[in-house]
Amino acid sequence: MSERRGPDNEREFAERLRAHLDGAVRHIDAEELVDAVAAKAARPRAARAWAPVAIATVVLAGILTVAGIGLLSPGPSPTPSASVPANATPTPQPSKTASTPPSLTGPEVEAAGSTGLGGIWARRGSTLYISTDGGTSWTTGSIDPAPYSVDVLDANRAWTVTLATGSSKDTGSPTDVLHFAVNRTRDGGQSWTSVPIDGTFAALRPVLSFPDALHGFLLLSRERFATQQSAVYRTDDGGATWRMVGTAPSLGPQFVAVDSLRLFAGAAESAAAVKLWPTLAWSQDGGATWRDVQISTSMTALLQPPTFFGSDGVVPVLDEQSTVRLLRSHDGGAAWSEVGRGLYLGQIGPGAFVDREQWILASRDGSRSMVVITGDGTKWGGFIGSGLPSAAPSWIGFVDANHGALLAPLGDTPAPSGLFITQDGGRTWSPARLPHG
Amino acid sequence: MRTSEAADWSPEARRATFIRLVETHHSDLVRLAYAICGDRELAADAAQSAWQAAWSQADQLRDRQSVEPWLLSITANQARRLARRNRLGRLLELRAFRAPAPEAPGVDVDLAAALRRLPGRDRQIIALRFVLGLSSEEIASQVGLSPSGVRVRQARVLARLRQELRDV
């Protein structure tokens, strides 16, 4: 029996606990461990038989709506150059064409998103999948297997941003020497053309947004330790040529171009505490000048970029007390006011506006909970998404009130992510049946 | 209705970033896992599993600034999973009439026993607070309680440990 006695103060206890737990720590070689992890992850996996779990719809307990409050409880500056980029050069691509009829595979994908014109896209390795019918059928093309950002407009037109020839490794360090290229396809990924972006960069995060087929924007958002400013590049010819149009001291990576003039950039939730980015900034001259949107200083981060239905905009914002607040704009984004709020006691996950009145938020606590916010943010309800794995989703999007898609790990970690499709507004989900790439 | 995809890293960036992350966080992940599962071998396995899981999910990390809470959360899940498996293993061992393994040298047996008697979430809270130095707000986001709930829970656990360790 030990002669130690109980902790008389917290410091003594902390020291004793730390000494005890230090007993489990052994020296490891970080490179060796990472290489072992990478090698294991690269090993081919046996086909995963994933059985969707049928769960009766459960009304979430503890949903209160009191005075509009919902309580839910379960649980370098970029090289300043405005010159036209170098000539476009075709990028060699693996030959991949849509096969007819395709043999179908499982739902495993690495990334997914909504297309600009009401579709869904997904990436598995170097295969790009696009659906324009709510996930029922898919076309396939090729895509860079490690893009920083992807934007898909429709079944034919898509853009990615990748490292260009001559770049150093992107370690996130201000000493990196990075060159970026925007790649575009006009045939659903059958062929790609790569256009280098003028400038040398470091510790910047590239994000693409194309509001239409001609106009597109590339935001180079400042990372935490970057000494550079954020920069905005634009194209008016579908990505054939790019030019830098503006810089700003700091623009958040939650970026969307509503049209060829109005751009919004906001803070991501996880960096809100360090005030790295303004909660929401906007440009109404195509990225040339930026100013902060005047909203309450207690609001610290966007849960997703602003969404516009005509001139009406809506954006969900998180405040310092983790209360979700819905802001609306009726003047195209100049002024925003709060219309509803709710405190979600679970773990807030990705969300998507189904239409101008309905916002669906997927919990990331593994409970499969879907939170439905209507009534301008004053009515909060929820249900369990039947058929989903019990894992934290990373993305959700809706094509219309019924059809949508969700990206989530397929099982206990480590597990690949899978794409799930709903045809009833998120009540039931089934694994996407993607053709072979 | 348009939403950006989750962040993607180049393979080189991912490897370099992970090496830095391992160098910075691995020891703390092992400590946290040990606090939760109470077994050094399992703790080492849990930390390694956490890195494996983190590697697989790196594309889903939307913001690299959130990496520490993300790693802690994955590690806690892995530690709980391995501890559950270990409990099943111990049942099988009992059926085979095998003697439990002696405590490893250097273990604070009283503290280890007292920790084992705590619910898993309380062990996690104690480790996050007293080993990793997280604030109540940060711990709250890890364990799904409110910050005030964390503070209340932490005070109760400390009082209990104080009592138990004085009684030995």
Contacts between the chains, C-beta under 8 A, distances in Angstrom:
chain1	res1	chain2	res2	distance
A	1	B	109	7.5
A	1	B	110	7.2
A	1	B	168	6.1
A	2	B	108	6.4
A	2	B	109	5.7
A	2	B	110	4.5
A	2	B	111	7.9
A	2	B	168	6.9
A	4	B	108	6.6
A	4	B	110	5.9
A	4	B	111	7.3
A	4	B	165	7.0
A	5	B	165	6.3
A	5	B	166	5.9
A	5	B	168	8.0
A	6	B	161	6.7
A	6	B	162	4.3
A	6	B	163	7.0
A	6	B	164	7.2
A	6	B	165	3.5
A	6	B	166	3.9
A	7	B	158	7.1
A	7	B	161	6.5
A	7	B	162	5.7
A	7	B	165	6.7
A	8	B	162	7.8
A	10	B	130	7.2
A	10	B	158	6.9
A	13	B	130	6.4
A	13	B	158	6.8
A	13	B	161	7.1
A	13	B	162	8.0
A	14	B	130	3.9
A	14	B	131	7.3
A	16	B	108	6.7
A	16	B	111	6.3
A	17	B	35	7.7
A	17	B	111	6.8
A	17	B	126	6.8
A	17	B	127	7.4
A	17	B	130	5.1
A	17	B	131	6.2
A	18	B	31	7.4
A	18	B	130	7.0
A	18	B	131	5.3
A	19	B	108	7.1
A	20	B	107	7.1
A	20	B	108	4.2
A	20	B	111	5.1
A	20	B	112	6.7
A	21	B	30	7.9
A	21	B	31	4.0
A	21	B	34	5.0
A	21	B	35	5.8
A	21	B	127	6.9
A	21	B	131	5.7
A	22	B	31	7.0
A	23	B	34	7.6
A	23	B	40	6.6
A	23	B	104	7.1
A	23	B	106	5.1
A	23	B	107	6.1
A	24	B	30	5.2
A	24	B	31	6.7
A	24	B	33	7.6
A	24	B	34	3.8
A	24	B	40	4.2
A	24	B	43	4.5
A	24	B	44	6.9
A	25	B	27	4.8
A	25	B	30	5.0
A	25	B	31	6.5
A	26	B	30	7.7
A	26	B	44	6.8
A	28	B	22	7.3
A	28	B	26	6.0
A	30	B	19	4.9
A	30	B	20	7.9
A	30	B	22	3.9
A	30	B	23	4.6
A	30	B	26	7.1
A	31	B	19	5.5
A	33	B	22	5.5
A	33	B	26	7.4
A	33	B	48	7.2
A	33	B	51	6.4
A	34	B	15	6.0
A	34	B	18	4.6
A	34	B	19	5.1
A	34	B	22	5.9
A	34	B	51	7.4
A	34	B	55	7.8
A	35	B	15	7.7
A	37	B	18	7.3
A	37	B	48	7.7
A	37	B	51	5.1
A	37	B	52	5.2
A	37	B	55	4.8
A	38	B	15	6.5
A	38	B	18	8.0
A	38	B	55	6.5
A	40	B	52	6.2
A	41	B	52	6.9
A	41	B	55	5.3
A	41	B	56	5.8
A	75	B	144	6.2
A	110	B	8	7.8
A	110	B	59	5.6
A	111	B	5	4.3
A	111	B	6	5.8
A	111	B	8	6.5
A	111	B	59	6.2
A	112	B	5	6.6
A	113	B	2	7.6
A	113	B	3	5.6
A	113	B	4	6.3
A	113	B	5	4.4
A	114	B	1	5.5
A	114	B	2	4.9
A	114	B	3	5.3
A	115	B	2	7.7
A	116	B	2	5.8
A	118	B	1	7.6
A	123	B	5	7.6
A	146	B	8	5.7
A	146	B	9	7.0
A	146	B	10	5.0
A	146	B	11	6.2
A	147	B	8	5.4
A	148	B	7	7.4
A	148	B	8	5.8
A	149	B	4	6.7
A	149	B	5	7.1
A	149	B	8	7.5
A	150	B	5	5.2
A	150	B	8	8.0
A	151	B	4	7.7
A	162	B	10	7.9
A	163	B	10	5.7
A	169	B	10	7.4
A	169	B	12	4.0
A	169	B	13	6.0
A	169	B	16	5.7
A	170	B	9	7.4
A	170	B	10	5.5
A	170	B	12	6.9
A	170	B	13	3.8
A	171	B	13	6.1
A	171	B	16	4.3
A	171	B	17	6.6
A	171	B	20	7.7
A	172	B	13	7.1
A	172	B	17	6.3
A	172	B	64	6.6
A	205	B	7	7.5
A	207	B	4	6.4
A	209	B	4	7.8
A	223	B	64	7.5
A	224	B	64	7.8
A	224	B	65	5.7
A	253	B	63	7.4
A	254	B	4	8.0
A	255	B	4	7.4
A	256	B	2	6.9
A	268	B	62	6.3
A	268	B	63	4.6
A	268	B	65	7.9
A	269	B	63	7.5
A	269	B	66	7.8
A	270	B	62	7.4
A	270	B	63	4.2
A	270	B	65	5.1
A	270	B	66	3.2
A	270	B	69	7.9
A	271	B	63	5.8
A	271	B	65	4.4
A	271	B	66	7.6
A	274	B	65	7.1
A	276	B	65	7.4
A	304	B	3	6.4
A	305	B	3	7.9
A	305	B	4	7.5
A	307	B	1	6.5
A	307	B	2	7.6
A	345	B	144	7.8
A	345	B	146	7.6
A	346	B	144	7.3
A	347	B	141	7.9
A	347	B	144	6.8
A	350	B	3	7.4
A	352	B	1	6.3
A	352	B	3	6.3
A	353	B	1	5.9
A	354	B	1	7.7
A	365	B	144	6.7
A	394	B	6	5.0
A	394	B	60	4.1
A	394	B	62	7.8
A	395	B	3	6.3
A	395	B	5	6.9
A	395	B	6	6.2
A	396	B	3	7.8
A	397	B	1	6.4
A	397	B	2	7.8
A	397	B	3	5.2
A	398	B	1	6.0
A	399	B	1	7.5
A	407	B	6	7.6
A	409	B	57	6.9
A	412	B	81	6.7
A	413	B	49	7.9
A	413	B	53	3.6
A	413	B	56	6.9
A	413	B	57	6.7
A	413	B	74	6.5
A	413	B	77	6.8
A	413	B	78	7.4
A	414	B	49	7.3
A	414	B	52	4.7
A	414	B	53	4.2
A	414	B	55	7.3
A	414	B	56	4.1
A	414	B	57	7.4
A	415	B	56	6.9
A	416	B	56	6.8
A	417	B	57	7.8
A	417	B	59	7.8
A	417	B	60	7.0
